[in-house]
């Protein structure tokens, strides 16, 4: 069993890295995870693919990080909506409950709430990507196969 796990780990690292440097793979994973937390359901997969193609990043790796973030995306929708409401109006969203998320009074209000949540996400995502990239780069450089890929660059 141990031999199987080691082979699976080696195959996964090779598949995800595909010869890219630890820093580039770290950026790919950080962007995928951050984009995967966007508080609007249905957008992250397409956006990750677009970002990966535009920046020439590893498409499978960014999608793996995107799908790994999905539970966090669902958990952060309401906090992002509350933070966005506070950022825009300056007032705490005390009366906002998750039930209101399901029962929007109008399409205009739904769009406003989504916009506020996206603003909050953007303010959190930028430093999160920087921190994730730095920490993942350090971790990935400790993997011998990744260090060899970086030495080859």
VMD Tcl script that draws the C-alpha trace (Angstrom):
set ca {
  {0.00 0.00 0.00}
  {2.83 2.36 0.84}
  {4.45 1.77 -2.54}
  {1.13 2.56 -4.25}
  {0.75 5.83 -2.31}
  {4.29 6.90 -3.16}
  {3.73 6.15 -6.85}
  {0.41 8.02 -6.80}
  {2.05 11.00 -5.09}
  {4.89 11.05 -7.63}
  {2.45 10.79 -10.55}
  {0.30 13.60 -9.15}
  {3.26 15.91 -8.68}
  {4.46 15.22 -12.24}
  {0.96 15.69 -13.65}
  {0.37 18.96 -11.83}
  {3.81 20.42 -12.32}
  {4.37 19.45 -15.96}
  {7.85 20.92 -15.79}
  {6.87 24.32 -14.39}
  {8.72 25.97 -11.54}
  {7.48 25.76 -7.94}
  {6.72 29.49 -7.97}
  {4.57 29.24 -11.10}
  {2.73 26.18 -9.77}
  {2.21 27.97 -6.44}
  {0.73 30.97 -8.26}
  {-1.51 28.64 -10.26}
  {-2.80 26.91 -7.12}
  {-3.24 30.19 -5.22}
  {-5.21 31.78 -8.06}
  {-7.35 28.67 -8.46}
  {-8.14 28.59 -4.77}
  {-8.91 32.31 -4.56}
  {-11.05 32.29 -7.69}
  {-12.79 29.18 -6.36}
  {-13.97 31.25 -3.37}
  {-15.80 33.86 -5.47}
  {-19.17 34.35 -3.75}
  {-21.17 33.78 -6.93}
  {-21.90 30.16 -7.76}
  {-21.14 29.00 -11.29}
  {-18.48 31.55 -12.21}
  {-15.22 30.07 -10.84}
  {-14.76 27.17 -13.27}
  {-15.02 29.31 -16.39}
  {-13.00 32.13 -14.83}
  {-10.22 29.72 -13.78}
  {-10.02 28.32 -17.30}
  {-9.88 31.83 -18.76}
  {-7.16 32.96 -16.33}
  {-5.12 29.79 -16.93}
  {-5.25 30.21 -20.70}
  {-4.55 33.97 -20.55}
  {-1.58 33.63 -18.19}
  {-0.39 30.30 -19.65}
  {-0.83 28.49 -16.35}
  {-1.41 24.79 -15.76}
  {-5.12 24.24 -16.50}
  {-5.55 20.96 -14.53}
  {-3.79 22.41 -11.48}
  {-5.90 25.57 -11.39}
  {-9.10 23.52 -11.69}
  {-7.98 21.16 -8.90}
  {-7.49 24.17 -6.61}
  {-10.79 25.65 -7.77}
  {-12.74 22.50 -6.87}
  {-10.86 22.12 -3.58}
  {-12.12 25.59 -2.62}
  {-15.77 24.82 -3.38}
  {-16.80 24.01 0.22}
  {-15.11 27.22 1.37}
  {-16.92 29.15 -1.37}
  {-20.27 28.03 -0.02}
  {-19.26 28.78 3.56}
  {-18.03 32.30 2.69}
  {-20.99 33.58 0.67}
  {-22.82 35.09 3.65}
  {-19.68 36.54 5.33}
  {-18.65 38.16 2.04}
  {-22.15 39.60 1.65}
  {-22.03 41.01 5.19}
  {-18.52 42.44 4.71}
  {-19.50 43.94 1.35}
  {-22.59 45.53 2.88}
  {-20.44 47.02 5.62}
  {-17.84 48.30 3.12}
  {-20.45 49.97 0.92}
  {-22.81 51.42 3.52}
  {-20.55 51.74 6.53}
  {-23.19 50.03 8.62}
  {-23.00 46.50 9.97}
  {-25.38 44.10 8.29}
  {-27.02 43.00 11.55}
  {-30.39 42.26 10.04}
  {-29.01 40.15 7.21}
  {-29.56 36.43 7.56}
  {-28.83 33.48 5.27}
  {-32.59 33.13 4.72}
  {-32.60 36.53 3.00}
  {-30.04 35.17 0.56}
  {-32.61 32.64 -0.64}
  {-35.59 35.04 -0.67}
  {-34.51 38.12 -2.61}
  {-37.15 40.82 -2.85}
  {-36.04 41.96 -6.27}
  {-33.51 41.30 -8.98}
  {-31.97 44.72 -8.40}
  {-31.34 43.93 -4.72}
  {-29.88 40.54 -5.68}
  {-27.47 42.22 -8.08}
  {-26.51 44.81 -5.48}
  {-25.83 42.12 -2.88}
  {-23.74 40.10 -5.35}
  {-21.75 43.21 -6.26}
  {-21.09 44.00 -2.61}
  {-20.00 40.40 -1.97}
  {-17.66 40.52 -4.99}
  {-16.09 43.74 -3.68}
  {-15.45 42.08 -0.31}
  {-14.04 38.99 -2.04}
  {-11.68 41.10 -4.15}
  {-10.30 42.91 -1.12}
  {-9.65 39.59 0.63}
  {-8.45 37.67 -2.44}
  {-5.58 39.97 -3.41}
  {-3.55 39.57 -0.20}
  {-4.65 35.92 0.07}
  {-3.15 35.11 -3.34}
  {0.11 36.81 -2.37}
  {0.33 34.90 0.94}
  {-0.69 31.58 -0.60}
  {1.81 31.97 -3.44}
  {4.66 32.71 -1.05}
  {3.86 29.85 1.34}
  {3.13 27.31 -1.41}
  {6.36 28.24 -3.19}
  {8.33 27.43 -0.05}
  {6.47 24.14 0.39}
  {6.81 23.08 -3.26}
  {10.55 23.79 -3.29}
  {10.95 21.06 -0.66}
  {9.63 18.43 -3.08}
  {12.69 16.95 -4.85}
  {10.98 16.69 -8.25}
  {9.87 20.32 -8.07}
  {13.34 21.47 -7.04}
  {14.76 19.64 -10.07}
  {12.22 21.38 -12.35}
  {13.24 24.74 -10.90}
  {16.95 23.97 -11.41}
  {16.20 23.16 -15.07}
  {14.52 26.57 -15.67}
}
mol new
graphics top color blue
foreach p $ca { graphics top sphere $p radius 0.5 }
foreach p [lrange $ca 0 end-1] q [lrange $ca 1 end] { graphics top cylinder $p $q radius 0.2 }
display resetview
